[in-house]
């Protein structure tokens, strides 16, 4: 199944912050680009990345589920982001 998410554009500057925790699970939050912390956003964080997509709550849940079930990697997800608008069809 694919979900189609809105890519961000420079004037909206919203991103999805995705984090992999030390236990192997993933978390994500949509926020403004200026709200991204310089320090880890979640406790027990292994890695966090910015992805230039704007999923709604249901889409975000599907993306996190796909990451947790290893059907989608963090590298693959990051490839779907764009800061020039448009949409991305992400296989989840």
TILO-853726 format. One record per residue: residue number from 1; residue in three letters; x, y, z of N, C-alpha, C in turn. Coordinates in nm, 4 decimals. Atoms other than C-alpha are relative to their C-alpha. Layout:
REM residues N
PT  num  residuo        nX        nY        nZ       caX       caY       caZ        cX        cY        cZ
PT  NUM      ALA         X         Y         Z         X         Y         Z         X         Y         Z
...
END
This chain:
REM residues 92
PT  num  residuo        nX        nY        nZ       caX       caY       caZ        cX        cY        cZ
PT    1      UNK    0.0840   -0.1173    0.0000    0.0000    0.0000    0.0000    0.0889    0.1242    0.0000
PT    2      UNK   -0.0689   -0.1281    0.0006    0.1187    0.3538   -0.0724   -0.0876    0.1045    0.0660
PT    3      UNK    0.0736   -0.1167   -0.0463    0.0199    0.6711    0.1061    0.0620    0.1203   -0.0679
PT    4      UNK   -0.0488   -0.1205    0.0649    0.0497    1.0089   -0.0609   -0.0035    0.1119    0.1022
PT    5      UNK   -0.0111   -0.1084   -0.0971    0.1735    1.2877    0.1638    0.0405    0.1273   -0.0712
PT    6      UNK   -0.0366   -0.1308    0.0536    0.2129    1.6571    0.0964    0.1449    0.0293    0.0381
PT    7      UNK   -0.1353   -0.0441   -0.0298    0.5756    1.7642    0.0671   -0.0062    0.1439    0.0491
PT    8      UNK   -0.0002   -0.1362   -0.0500    0.6674    2.0843    0.2440    0.0513    0.0943   -0.1073
PT    9      UNK   -0.0496   -0.1046    0.0881    0.7359    2.4084    0.0647    0.0690    0.1045    0.0867
PT   10      UNK   -0.0765   -0.0956   -0.0811    0.9739    2.6833    0.1757   -0.0835    0.0959    0.0835
PT   11      UNK    0.0774   -0.0972   -0.0770    0.6966    2.9203    0.2866   -0.0749   -0.0624    0.1180
PT   12      UNK    0.0647    0.0628   -0.1146    0.5383    2.6631    0.5219    0.1024   -0.0486    0.1014
PT   13      UNK   -0.1110    0.0427   -0.0850    0.8658    2.5266    0.6604   -0.0418   -0.0978    0.1096
PT   14      UNK    0.0366    0.1056   -0.0946    0.7008    2.2265    0.8294    0.0742   -0.1255   -0.0404
PT   15      UNK   -0.0784    0.1205    0.0227    0.8967    1.9063    0.8664   -0.0556   -0.1121    0.0873
PT   16      UNK    0.0265    0.1113   -0.0891    0.8623    1.5627    1.0167    0.1323   -0.0394    0.0622
PT   17      UNK   -0.1189    0.0425   -0.0730    1.1206    1.4878    1.2829   -0.0199   -0.1469    0.0343
PT   18      UNK    0.0105    0.1440   -0.0221    1.1835    1.1128    1.2969    0.1186   -0.0438    0.0844
PT   19      UNK   -0.1062    0.0466   -0.0872    1.3810    0.9438    1.5704   -0.0013   -0.1503    0.0173
PT   20      UNK   -0.0150    0.1417   -0.0328    1.5146    0.5945    1.6201    0.0556   -0.0074    0.1415
PT   21      UNK   -0.0410    0.0132   -0.1394    1.5450    0.4960    1.9845    0.0945   -0.1188    0.0158
PT   22      UNK   -0.0959    0.1084   -0.0259    1.8056    0.2655    2.1382   -0.0655   -0.1378    0.0026
PT   23      UNK    0.0674    0.1307   -0.0015    1.5428   -0.0108    2.1703   -0.0432   -0.0449   -0.1399
PT   24      UNK    0.0328    0.0363    0.1371    1.4996   -0.0112    1.7892   -0.1336    0.0530   -0.0485
PT   25      UNK    0.1287   -0.0545    0.0411    1.1620    0.1616    1.7860    0.0178    0.1418   -0.0560
PT   26      UNK   -0.0028   -0.1320    0.0618    1.0781    0.4839    1.6021   -0.1121    0.0868    0.0539
PT   27      UNK    0.1006   -0.0999   -0.0340    0.8902    0.8011    1.6908    0.0098    0.1106   -0.1040
PT   28      UNK   -0.0012   -0.1103    0.0958    0.7924    1.0964    1.4738   -0.0956    0.1090    0.0451
PT   29      UNK    0.0847   -0.1147   -0.0330    0.6438    1.4423    1.5119    0.0128    0.1023   -0.1119
PT   30      UNK    0.0018   -0.1077    0.0985    0.5400    1.7056    1.2587    0.0109    0.1317    0.0766
PT   31      UNK   -0.0214   -0.1278   -0.0671    0.6622    2.0530    1.3569    0.0535    0.1017   -0.0999
PT   32      UNK   -0.0620   -0.1000    0.0866    0.7837    2.3782    1.2129    0.1503   -0.0235   -0.0005
PT   33      UNK   -0.1446    0.0196    0.0130    1.1402    2.3738    1.0915    0.0760    0.0750    0.1093
PT   34      UNK   -0.0668   -0.0794   -0.1032    1.2312    2.6428    1.3447   -0.0159   -0.0594    0.1396
PT   35      UNK    0.0223    0.0620   -0.1312    1.1026    2.4245    1.6333    0.0897   -0.1217    0.0240
PT   36      UNK   -0.0862    0.1176   -0.0153    1.3537    2.1435    1.5707    0.1066    0.0311    0.1045
PT   37      UNK   -0.0978   -0.0267   -0.1058    1.5695    2.1184    1.8831    0.1430   -0.0329   -0.0449
PT   38      UNK   -0.1411    0.0297    0.0252    1.9479    2.1220    1.8736    0.0460   -0.1206    0.0807
PT   39      UNK   -0.0297    0.1158   -0.0839    1.9442    1.8453    2.1326   -0.0995   -0.1107   -0.0351
PT   40      UNK    0.0960    0.1084    0.0300    1.7709    1.5042    2.1150   -0.1413    0.0357    0.0470
PT   41      UNK    0.1393   -0.0315   -0.0310    1.3922    1.5449    2.1084   -0.0610   -0.1041    0.0935
PT   42      UNK    0.0531    0.1084   -0.0816    1.3159    1.2048    2.2657    0.1085   -0.0549    0.0906
PT   43      UNK   -0.0941    0.0693   -0.0875    1.4778    1.0260    2.5588    0.0466   -0.1282   -0.0676
PT   44      UNK   -0.0529    0.1266    0.0501    1.6976    0.7269    2.4743    0.0137   -0.0007   -0.1526
PT   45      UNK   -0.0065   -0.0175    0.1448    1.7506    0.8598    2.1191    0.1330   -0.0491   -0.0560
PT   46      UNK   -0.1187    0.0460    0.0723    1.9941    0.6848    1.8875    0.0309    0.0959   -0.1148
PT   47      UNK   -0.0178   -0.0871    0.1164    1.9401    0.9040    1.5801   -0.1303    0.0724   -0.0281
PT   48      UNK    0.1193   -0.0705    0.0449    1.7006    1.1716    1.4606    0.0317    0.0698   -0.1312
PT   49      UNK   -0.0158   -0.0622    0.1314    1.6459    1.3092    1.1120   -0.1214    0.0842   -0.0325
PT   50      UNK    0.1062   -0.0840    0.0522    1.4409    1.5773    0.9448   -0.0402   -0.0542   -0.1364
PT   51      UNK    0.0523    0.0409    0.1296    1.2177    1.4671    0.6565   -0.0995    0.1074   -0.0432
PT   52      UNK    0.0839   -0.1082    0.0492    1.0499    1.7325    0.4438   -0.1304   -0.0523   -0.0591
PT   53      UNK    0.1351    0.0431    0.0340    0.6991    1.5843    0.4394   -0.0942    0.0517    0.1078
PT   54      UNK    0.1029   -0.0467   -0.0926    0.3736    1.6936    0.6051   -0.1147   -0.0993    0.0046
PT   55      UNK    0.1099    0.0965   -0.0075    0.1681    1.3820    0.6801   -0.1044    0.0445    0.1026
PT   56      UNK    0.1010   -0.0228   -0.1032   -0.1624    1.4047    0.8644    0.0213   -0.1051    0.1094
PT   57      UNK   -0.0207    0.0910   -0.1135   -0.2002    1.2097    1.1913   -0.0077   -0.1473   -0.0411
PT   58      UNK    0.0161    0.1388    0.0437   -0.3205    0.8897    1.0218    0.1198   -0.0444   -0.0852
PT   59      UNK   -0.1162    0.0312    0.0838   -0.0419    0.9003    0.7625    0.1261   -0.0148    0.0853
PT   60      UNK   -0.1160    0.0074   -0.0875    0.2172    0.9664    1.0327    0.0010   -0.1323    0.0768
PT   61      UNK    0.0108    0.1288   -0.0693    0.0912    0.6628    1.2254    0.0392   -0.1158   -0.0905
PT   62      UNK   -0.0361    0.1056    0.0959    0.1238    0.4466    0.9131    0.1498   -0.0009   -0.0285
PT   63      UNK   -0.1442   -0.0092    0.0245    0.4773    0.5720    0.8497    0.0780   -0.0570    0.1178
PT   64      UNK   -0.0693    0.0506   -0.1199    0.5865    0.5029    1.2089   -0.0179   -0.1513    0.0116
PT   65      UNK    0.0227    0.1451   -0.0036    0.4269    0.1571    1.1937    0.0898   -0.0702   -0.1005
PT   66      UNK   -0.0864    0.0601    0.1027    0.6153    0.0805    0.8689    0.1464    0.0017    0.0431
PT   67      UNK   -0.1377   -0.0058   -0.0516    0.9422    0.1947    1.0289    0.0207   -0.1053    0.1093
PT   68      UNK   -0.0118    0.0953   -0.1106    0.8800   -0.0137    1.3415   -0.0041   -0.1449   -0.0465
PT   69      UNK    0.0112    0.1366    0.0537    0.7904   -0.3205    1.1350    0.1080   -0.0298   -0.1037
PT   70      UNK   -0.1137    0.0138    0.0918    1.1022   -0.2690    0.9186   -0.0422   -0.0182   -0.1463
PT   71      UNK    0.0428   -0.0006    0.1396    0.8994   -0.2334    0.5979    0.0499    0.1250   -0.0708
PT   72      UNK   -0.0507   -0.1264    0.0501    1.0513    0.1132    0.5537    0.1209    0.0356    0.0845
PT   73      UNK   -0.1186   -0.0413   -0.0764    1.3979    0.2321    0.6505    0.0024    0.1519    0.0115
PT   74      UNK   -0.0144   -0.1438   -0.0191    1.4903    0.5766    0.7761    0.0635    0.0641   -0.1234
PT   75      UNK   -0.0623   -0.0515    0.1224    1.7122    0.6242    0.4689   -0.1017    0.0103   -0.1131
PT   76      UNK    0.1024   -0.0030    0.1049    1.4250    0.5339    0.2339   -0.0986    0.1134    0.0242
PT   77      UNK    0.0953   -0.1050   -0.0325    1.1871    0.7675    0.4145    0.0571    0.1369   -0.0327
PT   78      UNK   -0.0610   -0.1306    0.0240    1.4288    1.0572    0.3915    0.0051    0.0319   -0.1500
PT   79      UNK   -0.0022   -0.0216    0.1449    1.4458    1.0098    0.0125   -0.1318    0.0543   -0.0538
PT   80      UNK    0.1306   -0.0454    0.0463    1.0727    1.0919   -0.0147   -0.0263    0.1461    0.0324
PT   81      UNK    0.0218   -0.1386   -0.0394    1.1032    1.4358    0.1427    0.0467    0.0980   -0.1050
PT   82      UNK   -0.0377   -0.1043    0.0943    1.1237    1.7526   -0.0602   -0.0378    0.1337    0.0585
PT   83      UNK    0.0342   -0.1337   -0.0475    1.1340    2.1196    0.0230   -0.0496    0.0880   -0.1134
PT   84      UNK    0.0465   -0.0803    0.1130    1.0067    2.2275   -0.3185   -0.1463   -0.0268   -0.0344
PT   85      UNK    0.1429    0.0207    0.0207    0.6428    2.1264   -0.2804   -0.0296   -0.1311   -0.0683
PT   86      UNK    0.0413    0.1235    0.0635    0.4453    1.8525   -0.4498   -0.0444   -0.1030    0.1021
PT   87      UNK    0.0390    0.1089   -0.0883    0.3595    1.5156   -0.3041    0.0957   -0.1150   -0.0164
PT   88      UNK   -0.0793    0.1223    0.0062    0.5344    1.1886   -0.2299   -0.0903   -0.1173    0.0281
PT   89      UNK    0.0734    0.1237   -0.0229    0.3905    0.8412   -0.2524    0.0945   -0.0960    0.0700
PT   90      UNK   -0.0892    0.0801   -0.0845    0.5495    0.6422    0.0294   -0.0583   -0.1390    0.0176
PT   91      UNK    0.0503    0.1357   -0.0190    0.5165    0.2621    0.0308    0.0069   -0.0388    0.1467
PT   92      UNK    0.0025    0.0400   -0.1415    0.4054    0.1588    0.3793   -0.0763   -0.1294    0.0178
END
